[in-house]
Amino acid sequence: MLGRSDPVTAARRILGGVLRHGDVAVRIVEVEAYGGDPAGPWPDPAAHSFRGPTPRNSVMFGPAGRLYVYLSYGMHRCANIVCASDGVAGAVLLRAAEVVDGDGMVAVRRGSARGPGRARGPGNLGSALGLTLEHNGLDLSSPDSPVRFDLGEPVASVDGPRVGVSAAADVPWRFWIPGDPAVSAYRRSPRAPSGADVVDATPIRKDRRP
């Protein structure tokens, strides 16, 4: 299972891992790293945790290995894996995945969606897995947890700016497996200002190799 680490390192390591809920399993092919509040080591104005802990985001403050599920636009259930230590916020948003098991159940949940797009995008990924807000805070390494995550072998990845965020929009904290058809297209938020944003983080290089 993924141990405590900074969000960038965790994001790269999560790629290629498998998240399973019941009969459905998906292989993660695209993620985004998110830091925390200004008092922490990775201040990130795009993160839910930037203004400190709240009832909604408290899971982001640890411990590592927990599932953080939140509701987006009142209907999409988005999944994150918490990566930092107790009291320090950091998490990795799961943006896209390949369905590797449970095609029949995914077809029921996703209706007319076919091909690699069935779990492309955070909301579609959550829907394919059947995640709900009741899964928020689960320990992904516990044998008693209905949702489990297993690391895969390290994979090559490419990085770029995160999708749709208006703050820290140019920070290259989105990572994906190059050439995978399930990876989503980049869309910059129309509310994002022009110019580069800065977040204190590990230097990032293109075409990072494992």
C-alpha positions as CSV (number, residue, x, y, z in Angstrom):
1,M,0.0,0.0,0.0
2,L,1.1,3.6,-0.6
3,G,2.9,5.1,2.4
4,R,3.2,8.7,3.5
5,S,4.8,10.9,0.9
6,D,4.5,14.3,-0.9
7,P,1.6,14.5,-3.3
8,V,3.8,14.6,-6.5
9,T,5.7,11.4,-5.5
10,A,2.4,9.7,-4.5
11,A,0.7,10.7,-7.8
12,R,3.4,9.2,-9.9
13,R,3.4,6.0,-7.8
14,I,-0.4,5.6,-7.9
15,L,-0.4,5.4,-11.7
16,G,-0.8,1.8,-12.8
17,G,-2.3,0.7,-9.5
18,V,-5.7,-1.0,-9.2
19,L,-8.7,0.3,-7.3
20,R,-11.4,-2.3,-6.6
21,H,-14.9,-2.0,-5.2
22,G,-16.9,-5.3,-5.1
23,D,-16.8,-6.9,-8.6
24,V,-15.4,-3.9,-10.4
25,A,-11.7,-3.1,-10.7
26,V,-10.0,-0.2,-12.5
27,R,-6.4,0.5,-13.4
28,I,-5.5,4.1,-12.7
29,V,-4.0,5.9,-15.8
30,E,-4.4,9.6,-14.9
31,V,-4.2,11.5,-11.6
32,E,-3.7,15.0,-10.2
33,A,-1.7,15.9,-7.1
34,Y,-3.1,18.4,-4.5
35,G,-1.4,19.9,-1.5
36,G,-2.7,21.7,1.5
37,D,-3.0,24.8,3.6
38,P,-0.4,27.6,3.8
39,A,0.9,26.2,7.1
40,G,1.8,22.9,5.5
41,P,4.8,21.9,3.3
42,W,2.8,22.1,0.0
43,P,0.5,25.2,0.0
44,D,-1.9,24.7,-2.8
45,P,-4.7,27.3,-3.5
46,A,-6.4,24.8,-5.8
47,A,-6.8,22.2,-3.0
48,H,-10.0,21.7,-0.9
49,S,-7.7,21.8,2.1
50,F,-6.2,25.2,1.4
51,R,-8.3,27.0,4.0
52,G,-7.7,24.4,6.7
53,P,-9.7,21.4,7.9
54,T,-13.5,21.4,7.6
55,P,-16.1,18.6,8.0
56,R,-15.9,18.1,4.2
57,N,-12.1,17.9,3.8
58,S,-10.9,16.5,7.1
59,V,-9.9,13.2,5.6
60,M,-7.3,15.0,3.5
61,F,-5.4,15.7,6.7
62,G,-4.5,12.0,7.2
63,P,-3.7,9.4,7.8
64,A,-2.2,8.3,4.5
65,G,-4.0,5.6,2.6
66,R,-7.5,6.8,3.2
67,L,-10.1,7.3,0.5
68,Y,-11.3,10.9,0.2
69,V,-14.7,11.0,-1.7
70,Y,-16.4,14.3,-2.4
71,L,-19.4,15.5,-4.3
72,S,-18.7,17.7,-7.4
73,Y,-21.5,19.8,-8.9
74,G,-24.0,18.1,-6.6
75,M,-23.9,14.8,-8.4
76,H,-20.4,13.5,-9.3
77,R,-18.6,11.4,-6.7
78,C,-14.8,12.0,-7.1
79,A,-12.2,9.8,-5.4
80,N,-8.8,10.7,-4.0
81,I,-6.1,8.8,-2.2
82,V,-4.7,10.6,0.9
83,C,-0.9,10.6,0.9
84,A,0.5,12.8,3.7
85,S,0.9,12.3,7.5
86,D,-1.6,13.0,10.2
87,G,-2.4,16.7,10.4
88,V,-0.7,17.5,7.0
89,A,-3.0,17.7,4.0
90,G,-2.1,16.0,0.7
91,A,-4.1,13.8,-1.7
92,V,-4.2,12.5,-5.2
93,L,-7.3,12.9,-7.3
94,L,-8.0,9.8,-9.5
95,R,-8.9,11.4,-12.9
96,A,-9.2,8.4,-15.3
97,A,-8.9,4.6,-15.4
98,E,-9.2,1.5,-17.5
99,V,-11.9,-1.0,-16.5
100,V,-10.1,-4.3,-15.9
101,D,-12.8,-6.3,-14.2
102,G,-16.6,-6.1,-13.8
103,D,-17.6,-4.9,-17.3
104,G,-21.2,-5.9,-16.8
105,M,-21.7,-3.9,-13.6
106,V,-20.0,-0.9,-15.2
107,A,-22.4,-1.1,-18.1
108,V,-25.3,-0.9,-15.7
109,R,-23.9,2.0,-13.9
110,R,-22.6,4.0,-16.9
111,G,-25.5,3.2,-19.3
112,S,-24.6,4.0,-22.9
113,A,-20.9,4.7,-22.2
114,R,-18.6,2.4,-24.1
115,G,-14.9,1.8,-24.7
116,P,-12.1,3.6,-22.9
117,G,-14.3,6.5,-21.8
118,R,-16.3,4.5,-19.3
119,A,-14.0,5.6,-16.4
120,R,-12.6,8.8,-18.0
121,G,-13.0,11.8,-15.8
122,P,-13.2,11.8,-12.0
123,G,-17.0,11.6,-11.9
124,N,-17.2,8.8,-14.4
125,L,-14.5,6.9,-12.5
126,G,-16.5,7.2,-9.3
127,S,-19.7,6.1,-11.0
128,A,-18.0,3.1,-12.7
129,L,-16.9,1.9,-9.3
130,G,-20.2,2.7,-7.6
131,L,-18.6,5.0,-5.0
132,T,-20.7,7.0,-2.6
133,L,-20.0,9.5,0.2
134,E,-20.3,6.6,2.7
135,H,-17.0,5.4,1.4
136,N,-15.3,8.6,2.5
137,G,-12.5,7.9,5.0
138,L,-12.1,4.2,4.3
139,D,-8.7,2.6,4.9
140,L,-7.8,1.3,1.4
141,S,-5.3,-1.2,2.8
142,S,-7.7,-2.8,5.4
143,P,-8.9,-6.3,4.6
144,D,-12.3,-5.3,5.9
145,S,-12.7,-2.3,3.6
146,P,-15.2,-2.7,0.7
147,V,-12.8,-0.5,-1.4
148,R,-9.2,-1.6,-1.8
149,F,-6.2,-0.2,-3.7
150,D,-3.2,-2.2,-4.8
151,L,0.0,-0.6,-6.2
152,G,1.2,-1.7,-9.6
153,E,4.7,-1.7,-11.0
154,P,6.2,1.8,-11.5
155,V,5.2,3.2,-14.9
156,A,6.5,6.0,-17.2
157,S,4.4,9.1,-17.0
158,V,4.0,12.6,-18.5
159,D,3.1,15.7,-16.5
160,G,1.1,18.9,-17.3
161,P,-1.2,21.4,-15.7
162,R,-4.3,20.3,-13.8
163,V,-7.7,20.3,-15.5
164,G,-10.3,22.9,-14.8
165,V,-8.8,24.6,-11.8
166,S,-8.9,28.4,-11.6
167,A,-6.2,28.7,-8.9
168,A,-2.6,27.5,-9.5
169,A,-3.8,26.6,-13.0
170,D,-0.3,26.3,-14.5
171,V,1.2,24.1,-11.9
172,P,2.1,20.8,-13.7
173,W,0.6,18.4,-11.1
174,R,-1.4,16.3,-13.5
175,F,0.2,13.0,-14.4
176,W,-0.8,10.3,-16.9
177,I,0.4,7.2,-18.7
178,P,1.3,8.4,-22.2
179,G,-0.7,6.8,-25.1
180,D,-3.4,5.3,-22.9
181,P,-6.8,5.8,-24.6
182,A,-8.6,6.3,-21.3
183,V,-6.7,9.5,-20.5
184,S,-8.8,12.7,-20.6
185,A,-8.2,15.8,-22.7
186,Y,-6.8,18.9,-21.1
187,R,-9.2,21.7,-20.5
188,R,-8.1,24.9,-18.9
189,S,-10.6,26.8,-16.7
190,P,-11.9,30.0,-18.4
191,R,-11.5,31.6,-14.9
192,A,-7.8,30.8,-14.7
193,P,-5.6,33.9,-15.0
194,S,-2.8,34.1,-17.5
195,G,0.8,33.6,-16.4
196,A,2.6,30.9,-14.4
197,D,1.6,29.9,-10.9
198,V,4.1,28.7,-8.3
199,V,3.6,26.0,-5.7
200,D,6.5,24.8,-3.5
201,A,7.0,21.2,-4.7
202,T,9.5,18.7,-6.0
203,P,10.8,19.7,-9.4
204,I,9.0,18.0,-12.2
205,R,10.4,16.8,-15.5
206,K,8.6,15.7,-18.7
207,D,8.5,12.0,-19.6
208,R,9.4,10.9,-16.2
209,R,10.6,7.3,-16.1
210,P,10.1,4.9,-13.3
